[in-house]
Each structure stands twice: as structure tokens, then as C-alpha cells.
Amino acid sequence: MIKFDACNPRTCRMFSVSRRSLSGQIARRTFVFSVAFTLLHGLAAGETTIEFTAHLESGELGLARELALKTNDALLRQKRLTRVAGLQMKVRAADAAWRTLRTVSNGHLGEQQSLSQSLTSITNGGGRGGGGGAAMADFDTLINLIESTVQPDGWETNGGNGAIEPYPAGVFVDAKGTLHRSERISAGALARLRERAIGGRRMSEMSQESSLRLISLRGLQDEISRCYLSGEMWSDEMRYLAGLHRAKYVFVDTERRDILIGGPAGKLQVGESGRIMHVASGEPALHLDDWLVLLRTIERRTPFGCNIKPREPNLKKVQEYLDSQTGSLKPGGRAAWLAGIQNALGQQDIEVFGLAPNTHAAQVLVEADHHMKLIGIGLESGVDGLKSYISTVELDKDGKVPPMSVLRWWFTMNYDSVTNTATGDAFELLGTGVQVLSENELLTKRGERVHTGDSELLNKAFAKSFTDHFEQLASKYPVYGELRNVFDLTLIATLVQEHDLEIQGDLSLDRFRNEVISPNEHVTVSKEVSTVANSRVIEKRQIVGVVSGGVHVDAKSTASQSKVELSPESDELLTKQCRRVSEVRRNHWWWDVD
């Protein structure tokens, strides 16, 4: 049996192959795989506990990492973490490998040597040739990664005996626009210089904690105009919207002909991944760039989002490769077989629709989408209570793999409501803001996808669990907080448009919409991403699951559902806040009211 599907990031790719084993040791092997890839050969038997080895062999690398971190013996812990990182790098999950290795850094040269030796044992034991030529450079990168992670002052560039080389930071894009997800490792004198530069900035009053800070859109427009006319760069106050890390309120100040955005704010710092973060909560700061881009996008009244699409010629190559794989898999041949599929599928195209792709907001959509897939297929660890999709797949009572179709996972808005006063001059956003939805699709013989409008149990369970644990995920992975910020600002921009707040406040926001005022943060367009795949072994049957999710934003439907009937308590609170706003008089474009 051969079952094949490959779809865009709003769908999941799956392939399935059943064969009879010639050796008789394995009666049947069934594969269902997608865009995540793990090579599991080269793992020495007896080197780890049964549970740790089981996680590695089943492709549950996130669980393997968590188990390794709980190992008391330091040397064994390092070996386990290095093995996990090696597999993560083989599937091109560079950021996951970095997260794994950065936990091993208590500063002894012996640890560096141990990590390097462990890495060598993985690469040599697994046989470099078995992974295909495309995997070779990944281990060189991993070696550099280890050198940058463990006791950076011990490497030769800092007078030590080791060596250190740079590692790409943030969402790294090469000259071809290929997306590589990784994070910079601070090391040595350069890291200390960076800390001094960051610490020398004066945040002034913006560093004060506030449960409700308000931004005057009139005042902010004036400040942008002043900078444009004088040729000045935006201040940190402007770029990060006065330190706001959530946008929860919109007020109309008719007396001063103004519209105000409010939310909690406080001291900011540059986080490990290069994101600007609120120190106390760990939430990412809001970006003025995002506000400008999203306000202009909403003006076009079209939804926006992102897709990661396989190339049609490559889909044909994958099918041809599967057709050529007749007979049983030879012992040790699974890695090469999966590598063949991965290489056939090759690079996948990133498509951002309805939104300028070279913007911070667009890159947040792509990164969040890609990371959600890694969690779904077990290449990134989730949080307590959230199981990866691949870890939940089991054989049925007849010992068969459950029937699988094409999976779609995508992000969309998730607000309980948008509450507003009866007079329509105050709005509050309620809810977590983000959810994951799912659907199962059918495939025709020609590989065409057919929407079913339904989602099978395991597919639906992962999407719901991801949504239920979104707050914890956002705390662990800041990209989800940035995604929520994009959704919040999108909804606020839609409220301004759909509820005619510019007319009500007698304030035109056309200067925000003017394309001459370009965002300060220009992002190199990410055009493609490498295919990855992961596998899980169940009772000597192998299942490889792939998920390709997407992001779809249509704020108009959410904004149009705002409620006018309020509880007396909510109405009193919003009205009181609006009055307090009207009573504040400052010659500044932001202020605190608490």
C-alpha cells in the first residue's frame, strides 16, 4: 500500500507505505510521514536508559530532551543532550538544537571535549554517508554551536585552547532568502560589549511599570511626522509603543479629538533571541512597525496569512521515489529511505499573502507557523499537558495503523468577545487571542486535496490542546506572544475601521497609512524553507507524521461581533477608565493612568 500527500503549511503532508519484511522479524512496516525528518541510526545500545532510547527511536525528541535534563550524572546528561541536539540538527531544527545545548554550559573545558566527543560518536556511529550529502554541513554547524555554547571564554579567540565561530542569529535568511531558524549565542567579549550597549540606553519613564498605559494616536502621528521632517530616527519609545506588551483597550477621546490604545507596559530589555521583551512578564513588546503595516493591510479589507508550499515538480519526484522503493526495507535502511524522501521534496516555498512579506509582522506569522509544526511532530518540546500529534498515534485493536488523511493545522483569532460601551467610545479585547484549528482533507488519485469540513479525533485533540495551553506556550516561546501582539493590533485596526472611530474621534489616521512613512524594521524576505520529517516507532511498525500548518487572519468577523450589552460591573469599569483618560492632560503622546 502506498498513500501519499503533500500540501501547503495549512495542510499536513503524509506518505504511507506498507511492506512485508523478508527477514520475518517485522511482519509489516507502515509509514505515514510529512515535512519533519529524523535520522535515528548511530545510537549506541546500552548507552542510555530504555526510556531515553525509546524516545529517540520513536522520534519524540522533545520528550528525550526533557528526560535528559533530569539526568543527575553530569557526563551522562551532556551525552544525552548532545545526542538529542545531533538528531535535531539532522532534521534541520537549528533552534531546537540550540535550546538543547545551551543548557550545558557550566564552564569546564572537559565538558567541551565531552560534547565534541559525543557529537563525533553520533556522526561516526551513524555513518555520515547514511544521512545523505545534504546533512553534512549541519554537523559542522552543530560543532560551531557547541563551541559557542560551552564556556565561550575557553576558546582560542578569547585566549583559550578551543575555537569559536559565529552562529546565525534570530530568523536567519541567507542570500537566497532561505529561512533558517536559529538563535545567536552570546559569547566572550562581543557578548559583553553587546550587554554594555544595551544597558547604556536611557528608557526614561518608559521603564516604569504600569497596569494601564495609554498611547495617543494623534500624538504618535505628530511625533512620526516630526521625525520624518527632521530626518530623525524613531526613538525606542516610538518603536516599541511606549513599552506596551499587550494591547487590550481602545478609547475614543472626543474632547481632544483623539483615539487611545491602552494596555500594560513597563521596562524592556533585549531577550536571548534578540526580541524586545518586557522584563517582568517576559512578554514581547508591541512594535510600531506592526501597527503601521497592519493598519494599511486592514484598509484593503482582505484576510492575510502565510503558506509553506511544496513545489509541484518535487511532489512528482517524491511519488516517483516511493514507486521505486519496492520490496522490504533492509536493516539500517530506514534513514536512507527517509532521506531520499526528504531530498526529493527538497525546499518548500514560503508564501505570505495579503501582507507585505518583508515586514516584521509577516516574519512572525511564518516563524510561529513553522514552530507550531515542530511541536506537533515532536521536534520541539511543548509544555506539560500538551502532547505532540505524533506521540498520540497508536495501533488499533487489530494491530493496524489508524487510517490517516491529510491534516490541516492553522492559527486564527481566538477572542471571547470585544466588549464596548453603549456609546461605542471604549472597547476591551477579551480572550487569549490565538487558537489552532484543524481539518482532515481527502486526496484524489491525482493528489488533489478535497476539504471535508471535519477533523478526526487525534487531529482535533492536538489543535484543542495547543489552544488550551497557548498561554504556557507563549511564556516558553516568545514567538507566540509576538503572534498574539500581531492579532491584537490587527483587531484594533479593524475596530477603528469597522466602528468608524476616526469619524467619532474627529481624527484622521491617514499619516499612518501614508506609504512614505515606511517601517524602520526591514526584514529580508524569506522565500523558502527546508523540508524536515520525524518518525515514531510503534510495536516494530514505523509511523512518520508530518504537519504543515498555516496562519489565517480575518479580523473583520471578530470585530463585527463586538457586544454592546455589558454587565453593570464591566460598563462601570470601562466608563470610569474612559473618564480618567479624558481627565489626563499631558504634553506627551503616552501616559499612565494607574
C-alpha positions, 0 to 999 in steps of 0.5 A: 500500500502506498498513500501519499500527500503533500500540501501547503503549511495549512495542510499536513503532508503524509506518505504511507507505505506498507511492506512485508519484511523478508527477514520475518522479524517485522511482519509489516512496516507502515509509514505515514510521514510529512515535512519533519525528518529524523535520522535515528541510526548511530545510537549506541545500545546500552548507552542510555536508559530504555526510556531515553532510547525509546524516545529517540527511536520513536522520534519524540525528541522533545520528550528525550530532551526533557528526560535528559535534563533530569539526568543527575550524572553530569557526563551522562546528561551532556551525552544525552543532550548532545545526542538529542541536539545531533538528531535535531540538527539532522532534521534541520531544527537549528533552534531546537538544537540550540535550546538543547545545548545551551543548557550545558554550559557550566564552564569546564573545558572537559565538558567541551571535549565531552560534547565534541566527543559525543557529537563525533560518536553520533556522526561516526556511529551513524555513518555520515554517508547514511544521512545523505550529502545534504546533512553534512554541513549541519554537523559542522554547524552543530560543532560551531554551536557547541563551541559557542555554547560551552564556556565561550571564554575557553576558546582560542579567540578569547585566549583559550585552547578551543575555537569559536565561530559565529552562529546565525542569529534570530530568523536567519535568511541567507542570500537566497532568502532561505529561512533558517531558524536559529538563535545567536549565542552570546559569547566572550567579549562581543557578548559583553560589549553587546550587554554594555550597549544595551544597558547604556540606553536611557528608557526614561519613564518608559521603564516604569511599570504600569497596569494601564498605559495609554498611547495617543494616536494623534500624538504618535502621528505628530511625533512620526511626522516630526521625525520624518521632517527632521530626518530623525530616527524613531526613538525606542519609545516610538518603536516599541509603543511606549513599552506596551506588551499587550494591547487590550483597550481602545478609547475614543477621546472626543474632547481632544479629538483623539483615539487611545490604545491602552494596555500594560507596559513597563521596562524592556530589555533585549531577550536571548533571541534578540526580541524586545521583551518586557522584563517582568512578564517576559512578554514581547513588546508591541512594535510600531512597525506592526501597527503601521503595516497592519493598519494599511493591510486592514484598509484593503479589507482582505484576510492575510496569512502565510503558506509553506508550499511544496513545489509541484515538480518535487511532489512528482519526484517524491511519488516517483521515489516511493514507486521505486522503493519496492520490496522490504526495507533492509536493516539500517535502511530506514534513514536512507529511505527517509532521506531520499524522501526528504531530498526529493521534496527538497525546499518548500516555498514560503508564501505570505499573502495579503501582507507585505512579506518583508515586514516584521509582522509577516516574519512572525506569522511564518516563524510561529507557523513553522514552530507550531509544526515542530511541536506537533511532530515532536521536534520541539518540546511543548509544555506539560499537558500538551502532547505532540500529534505524533506521540498520540498515534497508536495501533488499533485493536487489530494491530493496524495503523489508524487510517490517516488523511491529510491534516490541516493545522492553522492559527486564527483569532481566538477572542471571547468577545470585544466588549464596548460601551453603549456609546461605542467610545471604549472597547476591551479585547477579551480572550487569549487571542490565538487558537489552532484549528484543524481539518482532515482533507481527502486526496484524489488519485491525482493528489488533489486535496478535497476539504471535508469540513471535519477533523478526526479525533487525534487531529482535533485533540492536538489543535484543542490542546495547543489552544488550551495551553497557548498561554504556557506556550507563549511564556516558553516561546516568545514567538507566540506572544509576538503572534498574539501582539500581531492579532491584537493590533490587527483587531484594533485596526479593524475596530477603528475601521469597522466602528468608524472611530476616526469619524467619532474621534474627529481624527484622521489616521491617514499619516499612518497609512501614508506609504512614505512613512515606511517601517524602520524594521526591514526584514529580508524576505524569506522565500523558502524553507527546508523540508524536515520529517520525524518518525515514531516507532510503534510495536516494530511498525514505523509511523512518520507524521508530518504537519504543515500548518498555516496562519489565517487572519480575518479580523473583520468577523471578530470585530463585527461581533463586538457586544454592546450589552455589558454587565453593570460591573464591566460598563462601570469599569470601562466608563470610569477608565474612559473618564480618567483618560479624558481627565489626563492632560499631558504634553506627551503622546503616552501616559499612565493612568494607574 
